Amino acid sequence: MTDAMPFLICLILPSAAVLGGGTLVRLWQPGAGTLTAIQHFTAGLVLGAVAVELCPELVNSPYFASAVVGFVLGSGFMLVIGQVTKAAEPPTGQTGSGMGLLFAVAVDLLVDGLLVGTAITVGGKQGILIAIALTIEAFFLSLSTCETLRGRKAGFRKIFLTVLILAALVAAGVLAGDFFSSQLGGGPRTATLAFATAALLYLVMEELIVEAHQRQDRPMTPVLFFAGFLLIFILQHVLGG
């Protein structure tokens, strides 16, 4: 596999997943139990990617101070974004434009792309592993977002335009992450990776898991969280730990 191939895979997969999720929602409307199961599995995938691939990279980095600074900045940034998003959303039971939801999803996907692009510069294997985890996450995030917009009586044109914008944001994140990480290198690249890692942890703990437990939660659903984590663990081994 040439150096260009991992980059193309990491660039195309997440964006295609966003488009696929937005398209599938016209054919399939997942129930509350299914969405809960999906969110548990996705949370396991993302947390697995953080624990198996990203944390060791940050802990063993010669620029550990930069990793700490990047992580703190990323945590603070996502906490602020979370508060802004909650303030923009209408109270439960009221209909709104959904701009708060779309803003949160847009930030999530842009950060996802940034992390994939940064991981590529660390190594092709790291980039592909992160891309696999975030591709699945992006697919179901797009699916659930479009389903929410349908529930708010959004038209097909608005949903289609939303999906295109979200897919473009993922691709832009990948390109920006790869470009800036390649140009900066060293401490700034480590800080960028730590920043995106904090954003992913926020996504797992404050969005996926929280939303999952607000819906119907079957007794065996949490097993899917561990299944997602185990899948990343296996992929890391297969791709050459």
C-alpha positions as a Markdown table, in Angstrom:
| # | Residue | x | y | z |
|---|---|---|---|---|
| 1 | Met | 0.0 | 0.0 | 0.0 |
| 2 | Thr | 1.5 | 3.3 | -1.1 |
| 3 | Asp | 1.6 | 6.4 | 1.2 |
| 4 | Ala | -1.3 | 7.9 | -0.9 |
| 5 | Met | -3.6 | 5.0 | -0.3 |
| 6 | Pro | -4.0 | 5.3 | 3.5 |
| 7 | Phe | -4.7 | 9.0 | 3.0 |
| 8 | Leu | -7.3 | 8.4 | 0.3 |
| 9 | Ile | -9.0 | 5.7 | 2.4 |
| 10 | Cys | -9.1 | 8.0 | 5.4 |
| 11 | Leu | -10.4 | 10.9 | 3.4 |
| 12 | Ile | -13.2 | 9.0 | 1.6 |
| 13 | Leu | -14.5 | 6.6 | 4.2 |
| 14 | Pro | -15.9 | 9.0 | 6.8 |
| 15 | Ser | -17.4 | 11.3 | 4.2 |
| 16 | Ala | -19.0 | 8.4 | 2.4 |
| 17 | Ala | -20.4 | 7.2 | 5.7 |
| 18 | Val | -22.1 | 10.5 | 6.4 |
| 19 | Leu | -23.7 | 10.4 | 2.9 |
| 20 | Gly | -24.7 | 6.8 | 3.5 |
| 21 | Gly | -26.3 | 7.5 | 6.8 |
| 22 | Gly | -28.3 | 10.4 | 5.4 |
| 23 | Thr | -29.5 | 8.3 | 2.5 |
| 24 | Leu | -30.5 | 5.2 | 4.5 |
| 25 | Val | -32.8 | 7.2 | 6.8 |
| 26 | Arg | -35.2 | 7.5 | 3.8 |
| 27 | Leu | -35.5 | 3.7 | 3.7 |
| 28 | Trp | -35.1 | 2.8 | 7.4 |
| 29 | Gln | -36.4 | 4.4 | 10.5 |
| 30 | Pro | -34.6 | 2.8 | 13.5 |
| 31 | Gly | -36.5 | 2.4 | 16.7 |
| 32 | Ala | -35.5 | 3.7 | 20.1 |
| 33 | Gly | -34.0 | 0.4 | 21.2 |
| 34 | Thr | -32.0 | 0.1 | 18.0 |
| 35 | Leu | -30.6 | 3.6 | 18.3 |
| 36 | Thr | -29.6 | 2.9 | 21.9 |
| 37 | Ala | -27.8 | -0.2 | 20.8 |
| 38 | Ile | -26.0 | 1.7 | 18.0 |
| 39 | Gln | -24.9 | 4.4 | 20.4 |
| 40 | His | -23.4 | 1.9 | 22.9 |
| 41 | Phe | -21.5 | 0.1 | 20.1 |
| 42 | Thr | -20.3 | 3.4 | 18.6 |
| 43 | Ala | -19.2 | 4.6 | 22.1 |
| 44 | Gly | -17.2 | 1.4 | 22.5 |
| 45 | Leu | -15.5 | 1.9 | 19.1 |
| 46 | Val | -14.5 | 5.5 | 19.8 |
| 47 | Leu | -13.3 | 4.8 | 23.3 |
| 48 | Gly | -11.4 | 1.8 | 22.0 |
| 49 | Ala | -9.6 | 3.9 | 19.4 |
| 50 | Val | -8.7 | 6.5 | 22.1 |
| 51 | Ala | -7.4 | 3.9 | 24.6 |
| 52 | Val | -5.7 | 1.5 | 22.2 |
| 53 | Glu | -4.1 | 3.9 | 19.7 |
| 54 | Leu | -4.1 | 7.5 | 20.9 |
| 55 | Cys | -3.4 | 7.4 | 24.6 |
| 56 | Pro | -0.2 | 5.4 | 24.2 |
| 57 | Glu | 1.0 | 7.8 | 21.5 |
| 58 | Leu | 0.4 | 10.8 | 23.8 |
| 59 | Val | 1.9 | 9.2 | 26.9 |
| 60 | Asn | 5.1 | 8.1 | 25.1 |
| 61 | Ser | 5.4 | 11.4 | 23.2 |
| 62 | Pro | 8.6 | 13.4 | 23.8 |
| 63 | Tyr | 6.4 | 16.4 | 23.8 |
| 64 | Phe | 4.3 | 15.4 | 26.8 |
| 65 | Ala | 3.8 | 19.0 | 28.0 |
| 66 | Ser | 2.3 | 19.8 | 24.6 |
| 67 | Ala | 0.0 | 16.8 | 25.0 |
| 68 | Val | -1.2 | 18.0 | 28.4 |
| 69 | Val | -1.8 | 21.6 | 27.1 |
| 70 | Gly | -3.7 | 20.3 | 24.0 |
| 71 | Phe | -5.8 | 18.0 | 26.1 |
| 72 | Val | -6.8 | 20.8 | 28.5 |
| 73 | Leu | -7.6 | 23.1 | 25.7 |
| 74 | Gly | -9.7 | 20.4 | 23.9 |
| 75 | Ser | -11.6 | 19.6 | 27.1 |
| 76 | Gly | -12.4 | 23.3 | 27.7 |
| 77 | Phe | -13.4 | 23.9 | 24.1 |
| 78 | Met | -15.8 | 21.0 | 24.1 |
| 79 | Leu | -17.3 | 22.0 | 27.5 |
| 80 | Val | -18.0 | 25.4 | 26.1 |
| 81 | Ile | -19.4 | 24.0 | 22.9 |
| 82 | Gly | -21.7 | 21.7 | 25.0 |
| 83 | Gln | -23.1 | 24.7 | 26.9 |
| 84 | Val | -23.6 | 26.7 | 23.7 |
| 85 | Thr | -25.4 | 23.7 | 22.1 |
| 86 | Lys | -27.7 | 23.2 | 25.1 |
| 87 | Ala | -28.6 | 26.9 | 25.1 |
| 88 | Ala | -29.4 | 26.8 | 21.4 |
| 89 | Glu | -31.7 | 23.8 | 21.7 |
| 90 | Pro | -35.4 | 24.3 | 22.5 |
| 91 | Pro | -36.9 | 22.9 | 25.7 |
| 92 | Thr | -38.1 | 19.3 | 25.6 |
| 93 | Gly | -41.4 | 18.9 | 23.8 |
| 94 | Gln | -41.1 | 22.1 | 21.8 |
| 95 | Thr | -40.3 | 22.3 | 18.1 |
| 96 | Gly | -37.2 | 24.2 | 17.0 |
| 97 | Ser | -35.0 | 24.7 | 14.0 |
| 98 | Gly | -32.5 | 22.1 | 15.3 |
| 99 | Met | -29.6 | 24.6 | 14.8 |
| 100 | Gly | -28.2 | 23.6 | 18.2 |
| 101 | Leu | -28.2 | 19.9 | 17.2 |
| 102 | Leu | -26.7 | 20.6 | 13.8 |
| 103 | Phe | -24.0 | 22.8 | 15.3 |
| 104 | Ala | -23.0 | 20.1 | 17.8 |
| 105 | Val | -23.0 | 17.4 | 15.0 |
| 106 | Ala | -21.0 | 19.7 | 12.7 |
| 107 | Val | -18.3 | 20.3 | 15.4 |
| 108 | Asp | -18.2 | 16.6 | 16.2 |
| 109 | Leu | -17.6 | 15.6 | 12.6 |
| 110 | Leu | -15.1 | 18.4 | 11.9 |
| 111 | Val | -13.1 | 17.2 | 14.9 |
| 112 | Asp | -13.4 | 13.6 | 13.8 |
| 113 | Gly | -11.9 | 14.6 | 10.5 |
| 114 | Leu | -9.2 | 16.6 | 12.2 |
| 115 | Leu | -8.3 | 13.6 | 14.3 |
| 116 | Val | -8.2 | 11.2 | 11.3 |
| 117 | Gly | -5.9 | 13.7 | 9.4 |
| 118 | Thr | -3.6 | 14.1 | 12.3 |
| 119 | Ala | -3.4 | 10.3 | 12.9 |
| 120 | Ile | -2.4 | 9.8 | 9.3 |
| 121 | Thr | 0.8 | 11.8 | 9.9 |
| 122 | Val | 1.6 | 9.6 | 12.9 |
| 123 | Gly | 1.3 | 6.5 | 10.8 |
| 124 | Gly | -0.8 | 4.9 | 8.1 |
| 125 | Lys | -2.0 | 2.2 | 10.5 |
| 126 | Gln | -3.0 | 4.7 | 13.1 |
| 127 | Gly | -4.9 | 6.7 | 10.5 |
| 128 | Ile | -6.8 | 3.7 | 9.1 |
| 129 | Leu | -7.7 | 2.4 | 12.6 |
| 130 | Ile | -9.0 | 5.8 | 13.7 |
| 131 | Ala | -10.8 | 6.2 | 10.3 |
| 132 | Ile | -12.6 | 2.8 | 10.7 |
| 133 | Ala | -13.8 | 3.7 | 14.2 |
| 134 | Leu | -14.9 | 7.2 | 13.2 |
| 135 | Thr | -16.5 | 6.0 | 9.9 |
| 136 | Ile | -18.9 | 3.9 | 11.8 |
| 137 | Glu | -19.5 | 6.7 | 14.3 |
| 138 | Ala | -20.1 | 9.2 | 11.4 |
| 139 | Phe | -22.5 | 6.8 | 9.7 |
| 140 | Phe | -24.8 | 6.4 | 12.7 |
| 141 | Leu | -24.4 | 10.0 | 13.8 |
| 142 | Ser | -25.6 | 11.1 | 10.3 |
| 143 | Leu | -28.4 | 8.6 | 10.5 |
| 144 | Ser | -29.7 | 9.7 | 13.9 |
| 145 | Thr | -29.3 | 13.4 | 13.0 |
| 146 | Cys | -31.4 | 13.0 | 9.8 |
| 147 | Glu | -34.0 | 11.0 | 11.7 |
| 148 | Thr | -34.3 | 13.8 | 14.2 |
| 149 | Leu | -34.7 | 16.3 | 11.4 |
| 150 | Arg | -37.4 | 14.2 | 9.9 |
| 151 | Gly | -39.2 | 14.1 | 13.2 |
| 152 | Arg | -39.0 | 17.9 | 13.2 |
| 153 | Lys | -40.8 | 18.0 | 9.8 |
| 154 | Ala | -37.7 | 19.0 | 7.8 |
| 155 | Gly | -38.0 | 18.6 | 4.1 |
| 156 | Phe | -35.9 | 16.4 | 1.9 |
| 157 | Arg | -34.0 | 19.3 | 0.4 |
| 158 | Lys | -33.0 | 20.6 | 3.9 |
| 159 | Ile | -31.9 | 17.1 | 5.0 |
| 160 | Phe | -30.0 | 16.5 | 1.7 |
| 161 | Leu | -28.2 | 19.8 | 2.0 |
| 162 | Thr | -27.4 | 19.1 | 5.7 |
| 163 | Val | -25.8 | 15.8 | 4.8 |
| 164 | Leu | -23.7 | 17.3 | 2.0 |
| 165 | Ile | -22.4 | 20.0 | 4.4 |
| 166 | Leu | -21.6 | 17.5 | 7.1 |
| 167 | Ala | -19.8 | 15.2 | 4.6 |
| 168 | Ala | -17.8 | 18.2 | 3.4 |
| 169 | Leu | -16.9 | 19.2 | 7.0 |
| 170 | Val | -15.5 | 15.7 | 7.6 |
| 171 | Ala | -13.3 | 15.9 | 4.5 |
| 172 | Ala | -12.2 | 19.4 | 5.4 |
| 173 | Gly | -11.2 | 18.2 | 8.8 |
| 174 | Val | -9.1 | 15.4 | 7.4 |
| 175 | Leu | -7.4 | 17.7 | 4.9 |
| 176 | Ala | -6.7 | 20.3 | 7.6 |
| 177 | Gly | -5.5 | 17.8 | 10.1 |
| 178 | Asp | -3.1 | 16.2 | 7.6 |
| 179 | Phe | -1.8 | 19.6 | 6.3 |
| 180 | Phe | -1.2 | 21.3 | 9.6 |
| 181 | Ser | 0.2 | 18.2 | 11.3 |
| 182 | Ser | 2.6 | 17.7 | 8.5 |
| 183 | Gln | 3.6 | 21.4 | 8.5 |
| 184 | Leu | 3.9 | 21.9 | 12.2 |
| 185 | Gly | 5.2 | 18.6 | 13.5 |
| 186 | Gly | 6.7 | 18.1 | 17.0 |
| 187 | Gly | 4.9 | 19.7 | 19.9 |
| 188 | Pro | 2.1 | 21.4 | 17.9 |
| 189 | Arg | 1.2 | 18.2 | 16.2 |
| 190 | Thr | 1.1 | 16.3 | 19.6 |
| 191 | Ala | -1.1 | 19.1 | 21.0 |
| 192 | Thr | -3.5 | 18.8 | 18.1 |
| 193 | Leu | -3.7 | 15.1 | 18.6 |
| 194 | Ala | -4.4 | 15.6 | 22.3 |
| 195 | Phe | -7.0 | 18.3 | 21.5 |
| 196 | Ala | -8.9 | 15.9 | 19.2 |
| 197 | Thr | -8.6 | 13.1 | 21.8 |
| 198 | Ala | -10.3 | 15.2 | 24.4 |
| 199 | Ala | -13.1 | 16.0 | 22.0 |
| 200 | Leu | -13.6 | 12.3 | 21.3 |
| 201 | Leu | -13.9 | 11.6 | 25.0 |
| 202 | Tyr | -16.5 | 14.3 | 25.3 |
| 203 | Leu | -18.4 | 12.8 | 22.4 |
| 204 | Val | -18.5 | 9.4 | 24.2 |
| 205 | Met | -19.3 | 10.5 | 27.7 |
| 206 | Glu | -21.5 | 13.5 | 27.2 |
| 207 | Glu | -23.3 | 12.7 | 24.0 |
| 208 | Leu | -23.4 | 9.0 | 23.0 |
| 209 | Ile | -23.8 | 7.5 | 26.4 |
| 210 | Val | -26.0 | 10.2 | 27.8 |
| 211 | Glu | -28.4 | 10.1 | 24.8 |
| 212 | Ala | -28.3 | 6.3 | 24.8 |
| 213 | His | -29.6 | 6.1 | 28.4 |
| 214 | Gln | -32.4 | 8.6 | 27.6 |
| 215 | Arg | -34.0 | 6.0 | 25.3 |
| 216 | Gln | -35.2 | 2.4 | 25.9 |
| 217 | Asp | -32.3 | 0.5 | 27.3 |
| 218 | Arg | -32.5 | -3.3 | 27.1 |
| 219 | Pro | -30.5 | -5.4 | 29.7 |
| 220 | Met | -28.0 | -6.7 | 27.2 |
| 221 | Thr | -27.5 | -3.4 | 25.3 |
| 222 | Pro | -24.4 | -2.4 | 27.3 |
| 223 | Val | -22.7 | -5.6 | 26.0 |
| 224 | Leu | -22.4 | -3.8 | 22.6 |
| 225 | Phe | -20.2 | -1.1 | 24.2 |
| 226 | Phe | -17.6 | -3.8 | 25.1 |
| 227 | Ala | -18.1 | -5.4 | 21.7 |
| 228 | Gly | -17.2 | -2.1 | 20.0 |
| 229 | Phe | -14.1 | -1.7 | 22.2 |
| 230 | Leu | -13.1 | -5.3 | 21.5 |
| 231 | Leu | -13.4 | -4.8 | 17.8 |
| 232 | Ile | -10.9 | -2.0 | 17.9 |
| 233 | Phe | -8.6 | -4.1 | 20.0 |
| 234 | Ile | -8.7 | -6.9 | 17.4 |
| 235 | Leu | -8.3 | -4.5 | 14.5 |
| 236 | Gln | -5.2 | -3.0 | 16.1 |
| 237 | His | -3.7 | -6.4 | 16.5 |
| 238 | Val | -4.6 | -7.5 | 12.9 |
| 239 | Leu | -3.2 | -4.3 | 11.4 |
| 240 | Gly | 0.1 | -4.9 | 13.1 |
| 241 | Gly | 0.3 | -3.7 | 16.7 |
